[in-house]
Amino acid sequence: MRIFQYSGTIETIKETPKLISTPKNINGNIVKQLKDAHEYVLTFLRSGIKISSGFVTQYQIPERAIKEAITNAVV
């Protein structure tokens, strides 16, 4: 599996891609790839920490939605 991170919110096709970082290669069996991809994508989506009852990482998009999107993309 290979994960790319592009800048911007609108898809544009040009000769040079607007990559933010070097693409990440994820290897292993499918279960390991899904787990590693989920963890890697969540690192980009952290928006803060909720402290009401302890330290809990908050994400811009629900964690469950990320898992489902990655799984659907692979399937």
VENVENGI-V863660 format. One record per residue. RES is the residue in three letters. NEAR is the number of other C-alpha atoms within 8 Angstrom. Layout:
res->{RES & RES}
near->{NEAR & NEAR}
This chain:
res->{MET & ARG & ILE & PHE & GLN & TYR & SER & GLY & THR & ILE & GLU & THR & ILE & LYS & GLU & THR & PRO & LYS & LEU & ILE & SER & THR & PRO & LYS & ASN & ILE & ASN & GLY & ASN & ILE & VAL & LYS & GLN & LEU & LYS & ASP & ALA & HIS & GLU & TYR & VAL & LEU & THR & PHE & LEU & ARG & SER & GLY & ILE & LYS & ILE & SER & SER & GLY & PHE & VAL & THR & GLN & TYR & GLN & ILE & PRO & GLU & ARG & ALA & ILE & LYS & GLU & ALA & ILE & THR & ASN & ALA & VAL & VAL}
near->{6 & 7 & 9 & 9 & 8 & 9 & 7 & 5 & 4 & 4 & 5 & 4 & 5 & 5 & 4 & 4 & 7 & 6 & 9 & 7 & 7 & 6 & 8 & 7 & 7 & 10 & 7 & 6 & 6 & 6 & 6 & 9 & 12 & 11 & 8 & 9 & 11 & 11 & 8 & 8 & 9 & 11 & 7 & 6 & 9 & 10 & 8 & 7 & 8 & 10 & 7 & 5 & 5 & 6 & 8 & 7 & 9 & 9 & 11 & 7 & 7 & 7 & 8 & 6 & 8 & 12 & 10 & 8 & 8 & 11 & 9 & 7 & 6 & 5 & 4}
